[in-house]
């Protein structure tokens, strides 16, 4: 079970890193499908982790863009 969870977390992080080059809509759809699949398999904790990571990533991107403009 632990190895399976690690693989899911690893896959989610890889998907998150690749989502940085996506359009906002494509990124949102990607998050939706990843988390919906996890929720249907009763892995809601991992779904929450993915959403939290996406929020942190979006905040980081905003701060980087703000720093570039200042």
PDB file with one MODEL, atoms N, CA, C and O in Angstrom:
MODEL        1
ATOM      1  N   UNK A   1       0.828  -1.199   0.000  1.00  0.00           N
ATOM      2  CA  UNK A   1       0.000   0.000   0.000  1.00  0.00           C
ATOM      3  C   UNK A   1       0.871   1.261   0.000  1.00  0.00           C
ATOM      4  O   UNK A   1       0.582   2.204  -0.737  1.00  0.00           O
ATOM      5  N   UNK A   2       1.929   1.292   0.812  1.00  0.00           N
ATOM      6  CA  UNK A   2       2.782   2.476   0.886  1.00  0.00           C
ATOM      7  C   UNK A   2       3.485   2.743  -0.444  1.00  0.00           C
ATOM      8  O   UNK A   2       3.611   3.894  -0.860  1.00  0.00           O
ATOM      9  N   UNK A   3       3.942   1.682  -1.111  1.00  0.00           N
ATOM     10  CA  UNK A   3       4.599   1.858  -2.406  1.00  0.00           C
ATOM     11  C   UNK A   3       3.615   2.412  -3.431  1.00  0.00           C
ATOM     12  O   UNK A   3       3.976   3.238  -4.269  1.00  0.00           O
ATOM     13  N   UNK A   4       2.377   1.952  -3.354  1.00  0.00           N
ATOM     14  CA  UNK A   4       1.353   2.444  -4.279  1.00  0.00           C
ATOM     15  C   UNK A   4       1.106   3.927  -4.040  1.00  0.00           C
ATOM     16  O   UNK A   4       0.993   4.701  -4.991  1.00  0.00           O
ATOM     17  N   UNK A   5       1.024   4.324  -2.780  1.00  0.00           N
ATOM     18  CA  UNK A   5       0.796   5.739  -2.452  1.00  0.00           C
ATOM     19  C   UNK A   5       1.982   6.583  -2.922  1.00  0.00           C
ATOM     20  O   UNK A   5       1.788   7.670  -3.465  1.00  0.00           O
ATOM     21  N   UNK A   6       3.205   6.095  -2.719  1.00  0.00           N
ATOM     22  CA  UNK A   6       4.379   6.832  -3.164  1.00  0.00           C
ATOM     23  C   UNK A   6       4.337   7.039  -4.673  1.00  0.00           C
ATOM     24  O   UNK A   6       4.647   8.127  -5.159  1.00  0.00           O
ATOM     25  N   UNK A   7       3.957   6.004  -5.415  1.00  0.00           N
ATOM     26  CA  UNK A   7       3.883   6.120  -6.875  1.00  0.00           C
ATOM     27  C   UNK A   7       2.849   7.167  -7.265  1.00  0.00           C
ATOM     28  O   UNK A   7       3.080   7.941  -8.195  1.00  0.00           O
ATOM     29  N   UNK A   8       1.708   7.207  -6.570  1.00  0.00           N
ATOM     30  CA  UNK A   8       0.685   8.204  -6.860  1.00  0.00           C
ATOM     31  C   UNK A   8       1.184   9.618  -6.577  1.00  0.00           C
ATOM     32  O   UNK A   8       0.945  10.535  -7.362  1.00  0.00           O
ATOM     33  N   UNK A   9       1.878   9.789  -5.455  1.00  0.00           N
ATOM     34  CA  UNK A   9       2.402  11.108  -5.107  1.00  0.00           C
ATOM     35  C   UNK A   9       3.453  11.520  -6.132  1.00  0.00           C
ATOM     36  O   UNK A   9       3.471  12.668  -6.579  1.00  0.00           O
ATOM     37  N   UNK A  10       4.322  10.596  -6.504  1.00  0.00           N
ATOM     38  CA  UNK A  10       5.355  10.889  -7.498  1.00  0.00           C
ATOM     39  C   UNK A  10       4.715  11.286  -8.827  1.00  0.00           C
ATOM     40  O   UNK A  10       5.123  12.271  -9.442  1.00  0.00           O
ATOM     41  N   UNK A  11       3.721  10.527  -9.272  1.00  0.00           N
ATOM     42  CA  UNK A  11       3.033  10.830 -10.529  1.00  0.00           C
ATOM     43  C   UNK A  11       2.358  12.190 -10.463  1.00  0.00           C
ATOM     44  O   UNK A  11       2.389  12.952 -11.430  1.00  0.00           O
ATOM     45  N   UNK A  12       1.753  12.493  -9.334  1.00  0.00           N
ATOM     46  CA  UNK A  12       1.070  13.771  -9.167  1.00  0.00           C
ATOM     47  C   UNK A  12       2.069  14.927  -9.230  1.00  0.00           C
ATOM     48  O   UNK A  12       1.783  15.969  -9.818  1.00  0.00           O
ATOM     49  N   UNK A  13       3.229  14.740  -8.628  1.00  0.00           N
ATOM     50  CA  UNK A  13       4.240  15.806  -8.646  1.00  0.00           C
ATOM     51  C   UNK A  13       4.807  16.008 -10.041  1.00  0.00           C
ATOM     52  O   UNK A  13       5.064  17.142 -10.446  1.00  0.00           O
ATOM     53  N   UNK A  14       5.005  14.934 -10.775  1.00  0.00           N
ATOM     54  CA  UNK A  14       5.480  15.057 -12.159  1.00  0.00           C
ATOM     55  C   UNK A  14       4.432  15.794 -12.988  1.00  0.00           C
ATOM     56  O   UNK A  14       4.767  16.671 -13.784  1.00  0.00           O
ATOM     57  N   UNK A  15       3.176  15.440 -12.801  1.00  0.00           N
ATOM     58  CA  UNK A  15       2.105  16.112 -13.534  1.00  0.00           C
ATOM     59  C   UNK A  15       2.046  17.590 -13.168  1.00  0.00           C
ATOM     60  O   UNK A  15       1.803  18.439 -14.026  1.00  0.00           O
ATOM     61  N   UNK A  16       2.267  17.894 -11.900  1.00  0.00           N
ATOM     62  CA  UNK A  16       2.265  19.285 -11.457  1.00  0.00           C
ATOM     63  C   UNK A  16       3.378  20.070 -12.130  1.00  0.00           C
ATOM     64  O   UNK A  16       3.151  21.183 -12.605  1.00  0.00           O
ATOM     65  N   UNK A  17       4.570  19.506 -12.177  1.00  0.00           N
ATOM     66  CA  UNK A  17       5.687  20.195 -12.812  1.00  0.00           C
ATOM     67  C   UNK A  17       5.432  20.426 -14.294  1.00  0.00           C
ATOM     68  O   UNK A  17       5.792  21.473 -14.831  1.00  0.00           O
ATOM     69  N   UNK A  18       4.817  19.459 -14.954  1.00  0.00           N
ATOM     70  CA  UNK A  18       4.547  19.626 -16.380  1.00  0.00           C
ATOM     71  C   UNK A  18       3.380  20.566 -16.616  1.00  0.00           C
ATOM     72  O   UNK A  18       3.221  21.084 -17.721  1.00  0.00           O
ATOM     73  N   UNK A  19       2.554  20.799 -15.590  1.00  0.00           N
ATOM     74  CA  UNK A  19       1.395  21.671 -15.767  1.00  0.00           C
ATOM     75  C   UNK A  19       1.785  23.141 -15.844  1.00  0.00           C
ATOM     76  O   UNK A  19       0.963  23.973 -16.230  1.00  0.00           O
ATOM     77  N   UNK A  20       3.014  23.476 -15.487  1.00  0.00           N
ATOM     78  CA  UNK A  20       3.438  24.872 -15.505  1.00  0.00           C
ATOM     79  C   UNK A  20       3.407  25.461 -16.911  1.00  0.00           C
ATOM     80  O   UNK A  20       3.266  26.675 -17.057  1.00  0.00           O
ATOM     81  N   UNK A  21       3.535  24.636 -17.951  1.00  0.00           N
ATOM     82  CA  UNK A  21       3.526  25.147 -19.315  1.00  0.00           C
ATOM     83  C   UNK A  21       2.141  25.070 -19.949  1.00  0.00           C
ATOM     84  O   UNK A  21       1.984  25.396 -21.126  1.00  0.00           O
ATOM     85  N   UNK A  22       1.148  24.649 -19.198  1.00  0.00           N
ATOM     86  CA  UNK A  22      -0.202  24.507 -19.741  1.00  0.00           C
ATOM     87  C   UNK A  22      -0.955  25.834 -19.658  1.00  0.00           C
ATOM     88  O   UNK A  22      -0.594  26.723 -18.887  1.00  0.00           O
ATOM     89  N   UNK A  23      -2.003  25.949 -20.465  1.00  0.00           N
ATOM     90  CA  UNK A  23      -2.889  27.097 -20.322  1.00  0.00           C
ATOM     91  C   UNK A  23      -3.644  26.945 -19.004  1.00  0.00           C
ATOM     92  O   UNK A  23      -3.761  25.833 -18.490  1.00  0.00           O
ATOM     93  N   UNK A  24      -4.154  28.038 -18.452  1.00  0.00           N
ATOM     94  CA  UNK A  24      -4.902  27.917 -17.197  1.00  0.00           C
ATOM     95  C   UNK A  24      -6.078  26.936 -17.288  1.00  0.00           C
ATOM     96  O   UNK A  24      -6.342  26.191 -16.344  1.00  0.00           O
ATOM     97  N   UNK A  25      -6.774  26.941 -18.413  1.00  0.00           N
ATOM     98  CA  UNK A  25      -7.917  26.034 -18.559  1.00  0.00           C
ATOM     99  C   UNK A  25      -7.457  24.567 -18.600  1.00  0.00           C
ATOM    100  O   UNK A  25      -8.042  23.703 -17.947  1.00  0.00           O
ATOM    101  N   UNK A  26      -6.406  24.308 -19.376  1.00  0.00           N
ATOM    102  CA  UNK A  26      -5.896  22.941 -19.466  1.00  0.00           C
ATOM    103  C   UNK A  26      -5.367  22.473 -18.110  1.00  0.00           C
ATOM    104  O   UNK A  26      -5.533  21.313 -17.732  1.00  0.00           O
ATOM    105  N   UNK A  27      -4.740  23.379 -17.399  1.00  0.00           N
ATOM    106  CA  UNK A  27      -4.227  23.035 -16.066  1.00  0.00           C
ATOM    107  C   UNK A  27      -5.368  22.702 -15.121  1.00  0.00           C
ATOM    108  O   UNK A  27      -5.293  21.721 -14.381  1.00  0.00           O
ATOM    109  N   UNK A  28      -6.428  23.509 -15.137  1.00  0.00           N
ATOM    110  CA  UNK A  28      -7.586  23.246 -14.278  1.00  0.00           C
ATOM    111  C   UNK A  28      -8.242  21.911 -14.627  1.00  0.00           C
ATOM    112  O   UNK A  28      -8.631  21.151 -13.741  1.00  0.00           O
ATOM    113  N   UNK A  29      -8.359  21.635 -15.920  1.00  0.00           N
ATOM    114  CA  UNK A  29      -8.946  20.359 -16.335  1.00  0.00           C
ATOM    115  C   UNK A  29      -8.071  19.191 -15.885  1.00  0.00           C
ATOM    116  O   UNK A  29      -8.587  18.155 -15.465  1.00  0.00           O
ATOM    117  N   UNK A  30      -6.771  19.351 -15.969  1.00  0.00           N
ATOM    118  CA  UNK A  30      -5.858  18.303 -15.538  1.00  0.00           C
ATOM    119  C   UNK A  30      -6.019  18.020 -14.046  1.00  0.00           C
ATOM    120  O   UNK A  30      -6.078  16.864 -13.627  1.00  0.00           O
ATOM    121  N   UNK A  31      -6.090  19.080 -13.255  1.00  0.00           N
ATOM    122  CA  UNK A  31      -6.288  18.914 -11.814  1.00  0.00           C
ATOM    123  C   UNK A  31      -7.623  18.240 -11.543  1.00  0.00           C
ATOM    124  O   UNK A  31      -7.717  17.353 -10.695  1.00  0.00           O
ATOM    125  N   UNK A  32      -8.647  18.662 -12.260  1.00  0.00           N
ATOM    126  CA  UNK A  32      -9.979  18.073 -12.074  1.00  0.00           C
ATOM    127  C   UNK A  32      -9.942  16.566 -12.310  1.00  0.00           C
ATOM    128  O   UNK A  32     -10.422  15.797 -11.477  1.00  0.00           O
ATOM    129  N   UNK A  33      -9.385  16.146 -13.423  1.00  0.00           N
ATOM    130  CA  UNK A  33      -9.378  14.721 -13.734  1.00  0.00           C
ATOM    131  C   UNK A  33      -8.505  13.923 -12.777  1.00  0.00           C
ATOM    132  O   UNK A  33      -8.853  12.802 -12.407  1.00  0.00           O
ATOM    133  N   UNK A  34      -7.371  14.493 -12.372  1.00  0.00           N
ATOM    134  CA  UNK A  34      -6.505  13.781 -11.422  1.00  0.00           C
ATOM    135  C   UNK A  34      -7.184  13.617 -10.074  1.00  0.00           C
ATOM    136  O   UNK A  34      -7.142  12.538  -9.483  1.00  0.00           O
ATOM    137  N   UNK A  35      -7.808  14.677  -9.584  1.00  0.00           N
ATOM    138  CA  UNK A  35      -8.420  14.605  -8.256  1.00  0.00           C
ATOM    139  C   UNK A  35      -9.742  13.856  -8.276  1.00  0.00           C
ATOM    140  O   UNK A  35     -10.070  13.177  -7.304  1.00  0.00           O
ATOM    141  N   UNK A  36     -10.504  13.959  -9.348  1.00  0.00           N
ATOM    142  CA  UNK A  36     -11.768  13.219  -9.424  1.00  0.00           C
ATOM    143  C   UNK A  36     -11.515  11.716  -9.405  1.00  0.00           C
ATOM    144  O   UNK A  36     -12.246  10.966  -8.758  1.00  0.00           O
ATOM    145  N   UNK A  37     -10.486  11.281 -10.110  1.00  0.00           N
ATOM    146  CA  UNK A  37     -10.146   9.864 -10.121  1.00  0.00           C
ATOM    147  C   UNK A  37      -9.721   9.379  -8.744  1.00  0.00           C
ATOM    148  O   UNK A  37     -10.061   8.267  -8.341  1.00  0.00           O
ATOM    149  N   UNK A  38      -8.982  10.205  -8.029  1.00  0.00           N
ATOM    150  CA  UNK A  38      -8.542   9.821  -6.686  1.00  0.00           C
ATOM    151  C   UNK A  38      -9.715   9.787  -5.715  1.00  0.00           C
ATOM    152  O   UNK A  38      -9.814   8.895  -4.873  1.00  0.00           O
ATOM    153  N   UNK A  39     -10.597  10.765  -5.842  1.00  0.00           N
ATOM    154  CA  UNK A  39     -11.749  10.806  -4.940  1.00  0.00           C
ATOM    155  C   UNK A  39     -12.643   9.589  -5.143  1.00  0.00           C
ATOM    156  O   UNK A  39     -13.207   9.062  -4.185  1.00  0.00           O
ATOM    157  N   UNK A  40     -12.769   9.148  -6.375  1.00  0.00           N
ATOM    158  CA  UNK A  40     -13.620   7.983  -6.638  1.00  0.00           C
ATOM    159  C   UNK A  40     -12.985   6.698  -6.116  1.00  0.00           C
ATOM    160  O   UNK A  40     -13.677   5.699  -5.924  1.00  0.00           O
ATOM    161  N   UNK A  41     -11.654   6.718  -5.881  1.00  0.00           N
ATOM    162  CA  UNK A  41     -10.970   5.536  -5.339  1.00  0.00           C
ATOM    163  C   UNK A  41     -10.718   5.688  -3.846  1.00  0.00           C
ATOM    164  O   UNK A  41      -9.895   4.969  -3.278  1.00  0.00           O
ATOM    165  N   UNK A  42     -11.418   6.618  -3.208  1.00  0.00           N
ATOM    166  CA  UNK A  42     -11.286   6.872  -1.769  1.00  0.00           C
ATOM    167  C   UNK A  42      -9.870   7.257  -1.369  1.00  0.00           C
ATOM    168  O   UNK A  42      -9.383   6.834  -0.320  1.00  0.00           O
ATOM    169  N   UNK A  43      -9.217   8.043  -2.184  1.00  0.00           N
ATOM    170  CA  UNK A  43      -7.885   8.572  -1.874  1.00  0.00           C
ATOM    171  C   UNK A  43      -7.967  10.087  -1.788  1.00  0.00           C
ATOM    172  O   UNK A  43      -7.212  10.809  -2.439  1.00  0.00           O
ATOM    173  N   UNK A  44      -8.897  10.544  -0.974  1.00  0.00           N
ATOM    174  CA  UNK A  44      -9.151  11.977  -0.884  1.00  0.00           C
ATOM    175  C   UNK A  44      -7.965  12.754  -0.321  1.00  0.00           C
ATOM    176  O   UNK A  44      -7.763  13.913  -0.683  1.00  0.00           O
ATOM    177  N   UNK A  45      -7.179  12.137   0.555  1.00  0.00           N
ATOM    178  CA  UNK A  45      -6.011  12.829   1.111  1.00  0.00           C
ATOM    179  C   UNK A  45      -5.030  13.205   0.008  1.00  0.00           C
ATOM    180  O   UNK A  45      -4.486  14.309   0.005  1.00  0.00           O
ATOM    181  N   UNK A  46      -4.807  12.303  -0.912  1.00  0.00           N
ATOM    182  CA  UNK A  46      -3.898  12.592  -2.022  1.00  0.00           C
ATOM    183  C   UNK A  46      -4.488  13.661  -2.936  1.00  0.00           C
ATOM    184  O   UNK A  46      -3.762  14.513  -3.446  1.00  0.00           O
ATOM    185  N   UNK A  47      -5.800  13.619  -3.143  1.00  0.00           N
ATOM    186  CA  UNK A  47      -6.455  14.648  -3.959  1.00  0.00           C
ATOM    187  C   UNK A  47      -6.271  16.023  -3.327  1.00  0.00           C
ATOM    188  O   UNK A  47      -6.011  17.000  -4.030  1.00  0.00           O
ATOM    189  N   UNK A  48      -6.403  16.104  -2.013  1.00  0.00           N
ATOM    190  CA  UNK A  48      -6.203  17.370  -1.313  1.00  0.00           C
ATOM    191  C   UNK A  48      -4.753  17.831  -1.449  1.00  0.00           C
ATOM    192  O   UNK A  48      -4.500  19.022  -1.637  1.00  0.00           O
ATOM    193  N   UNK A  49      -3.801  16.906  -1.356  1.00  0.00           N
ATOM    194  CA  UNK A  49      -2.393  17.257  -1.525  1.00  0.00           C
ATOM    195  C   UNK A  49      -2.122  17.835  -2.911  1.00  0.00           C
ATOM    196  O   UNK A  49      -1.353  18.786  -3.053  1.00  0.00           O
ATOM    197  N   UNK A  50      -2.752  17.263  -3.923  1.00  0.00           N
ATOM    198  CA  UNK A  50      -2.568  17.766  -5.291  1.00  0.00           C
ATOM    199  C   UNK A  50      -3.129  19.178  -5.412  1.00  0.00           C
ATOM    200  O   UNK A  50      -2.490  20.055  -5.991  1.00  0.00           O
ATOM    201  N   UNK A  51      -4.306  19.393  -4.872  1.00  0.00           N
ATOM    202  CA  UNK A  51      -4.920  20.728  -4.943  1.00  0.00           C
ATOM    203  C   UNK A  51      -4.066  21.741  -4.187  1.00  0.00           C
ATOM    204  O   UNK A  51      -3.850  22.852  -4.670  1.00  0.00           O
ATOM    205  N   UNK A  52      -3.580  21.365  -3.005  1.00  0.00           N
ATOM    206  CA  UNK A  52      -2.702  22.265  -2.244  1.00  0.00           C
ATOM    207  C   UNK A  52      -1.431  22.598  -3.027  1.00  0.00           C
ATOM    208  O   UNK A  52      -0.985  23.745  -3.034  1.00  0.00           O
ATOM    209  N   UNK A  53      -0.857  21.604  -3.676  1.00  0.00           N
ATOM    210  CA  UNK A  53       0.357  21.832  -4.467  1.00  0.00           C
ATOM    211  C   UNK A  53       0.075  22.756  -5.646  1.00  0.00           C
ATOM    212  O   UNK A  53       0.902  23.604  -5.979  1.00  0.00           O
ATOM    213  N   UNK A  54      -1.071  22.601  -6.271  1.00  0.00           N
ATOM    214  CA  UNK A  54      -1.442  23.479  -7.391  1.00  0.00           C
ATOM    215  C   UNK A  54      -1.608  24.916  -6.917  1.00  0.00           C
ATOM    216  O   UNK A  54      -1.199  25.854  -7.602  1.00  0.00           O
ATOM    217  N   UNK A  55      -2.204  25.086  -5.750  1.00  0.00           N
ATOM    218  CA  UNK A  55      -2.378  26.435  -5.202  1.00  0.00           C
ATOM    219  C   UNK A  55      -1.028  27.059  -4.896  1.00  0.00           C
ATOM    220  O   UNK A  55      -0.791  28.219  -5.235  1.00  0.00           O
ATOM    221  N   UNK A  56      -0.134  26.298  -4.255  1.00  0.00           N
ATOM    222  CA  UNK A  56       1.208  26.816  -3.967  1.00  0.00           C
ATOM    223  C   UNK A  56       1.951  27.170  -5.255  1.00  0.00           C
ATOM    224  O   UNK A  56       2.640  28.188  -5.316  1.00  0.00           O
ATOM    225  N   UNK A  57       1.813  26.342  -6.269  1.00  0.00           N
ATOM    226  CA  UNK A  57       2.482  26.594  -7.538  1.00  0.00           C
ATOM    227  C   UNK A  57       1.948  27.869  -8.183  1.00  0.00           C
ATOM    228  O   UNK A  57       2.719  28.682  -8.692  1.00  0.00           O
ATOM    229  N   UNK A  58       0.646  28.039  -8.161  1.00  0.00           N
ATOM    230  CA  UNK A  58       0.050  29.245  -8.746  1.00  0.00           C
ATOM    231  C   UNK A  58       0.505  30.489  -7.986  1.00  0.00           C
ATOM    232  O   UNK A  58       0.804  31.516  -8.595  1.00  0.00           O
ATOM    233  N   UNK A  59       0.557  30.397  -6.655  1.00  0.00           N
ATOM    234  CA  UNK A  59       1.037  31.531  -5.863  1.00  0.00           C
ATOM    235  C   UNK A  59       2.488  31.858  -6.208  1.00  0.00           C
ATOM    236  O   UNK A  59       2.855  33.027  -6.328  1.00  0.00           O
ATOM    237  N   UNK A  60       3.301  30.834  -6.365  1.00  0.00           N
ATOM    238  CA  UNK A  60       4.709  31.026  -6.711  1.00  0.00           C
ATOM    239  C   UNK A  60       4.840  31.732  -8.062  1.00  0.00           C
ATOM    240  O   UNK A  60       5.652  32.643  -8.224  1.00  0.00           O
ATOM    241  N   UNK A  61       4.030  31.297  -9.023  1.00  0.00           N
ATOM    242  CA  UNK A  61       4.063  31.926 -10.343  1.00  0.00           C
ATOM    243  C   UNK A  61       3.662  33.390 -10.276  1.00  0.00           C
ATOM    244  O   UNK A  61       4.250  34.224 -10.966  1.00  0.00           O
ATOM    245  N   UNK A  62       2.670  33.715  -9.455  1.00  0.00           N
ATOM    246  CA  UNK A  62       2.231  35.103  -9.303  1.00  0.00           C
ATOM    247  C   UNK A  62       3.348  35.939  -8.689  1.00  0.00           C
ATOM    248  O   UNK A  62       3.614  37.052  -9.143  1.00  0.00           O
ATOM    249  N   UNK A  63       4.002  35.407  -7.658  1.00  0.00           N
ATOM    250  CA  UNK A  63       5.096  36.143  -7.027  1.00  0.00           C
ATOM    251  C   UNK A  63       6.253  36.361  -8.000  1.00  0.00           C
ATOM    252  O   UNK A  63       6.854  37.435  -8.018  1.00  0.00           O
ATOM    253  N   UNK A  64       6.567  35.343  -8.810  1.00  0.00           N
ATOM    254  CA  UNK A  64       7.635  35.511  -9.799  1.00  0.00           C
ATOM    255  C   UNK A  64       7.274  36.586 -10.819  1.00  0.00           C
ATOM    256  O   UNK A  64       8.106  37.423 -11.170  1.00  0.00           O
ATOM    257  N   UNK A  65       6.052  36.560 -11.283  1.00  0.00           N
ATOM    258  CA  UNK A  65       5.605  37.566 -12.263  1.00  0.00           C
ATOM    259  C   UNK A  65       5.616  38.963 -11.649  1.00  0.00           C
ATOM    260  O   UNK A  65       5.995  39.934 -12.305  1.00  0.00           O
ATOM    261  N   UNK A  66       5.201  39.058 -10.401  1.00  0.00           N
ATOM    262  CA  UNK A  66       5.210  40.342  -9.715  1.00  0.00           C
ATOM    263  C   UNK A  66       6.637  40.860  -9.561  1.00  0.00           C
ATOM    264  O   UNK A  66       6.891  42.051  -9.740  1.00  0.00           O
ATOM    265  N   UNK A  67       7.556  39.974  -9.232  1.00  0.00           N
ATOM    266  CA  UNK A  67       8.967  40.389  -9.071  1.00  0.00           C
ATOM    267  C   UNK A  67       9.541  40.871 -10.386  1.00  0.00           C
ATOM    268  O   UNK A  67      10.347  41.801 -10.409  1.00  0.00           O
ATOM    269  N   UNK A  68       9.136  40.251 -11.481  1.00  0.00           N
ATOM    270  CA  UNK A  68       9.633  40.678 -12.793  1.00  0.00           C
ATOM    271  C   UNK A  68       9.154  42.083 -13.157  1.00  0.00           C
ATOM    272  O   UNK A  68       9.867  42.838 -13.818  1.00  0.00           O
ATOM    273  N   UNK A  69       7.948  42.423 -12.723  1.00  0.00           N
ATOM    274  CA  UNK A  69       7.355  43.707 -13.084  1.00  0.00           C
ATOM    275  C   UNK A  69       7.815  44.847 -12.199  1.00  0.00           C
ATOM    276  O   UNK A  69       7.640  46.010 -12.562  1.00  0.00           O
ATOM    277  N   UNK A  70       8.395  44.550 -11.051  1.00  0.00           N
ATOM    278  CA  UNK A  70       8.823  45.614 -10.115  1.00  0.00           C
ATOM    279  C   UNK A  70      10.191  46.127 -10.444  1.00  0.00           C
ATOM    280  O   UNK A  70      10.698  47.017  -9.761  1.00  0.00           O
TER     281      UNK A  70
ENDMDL
END
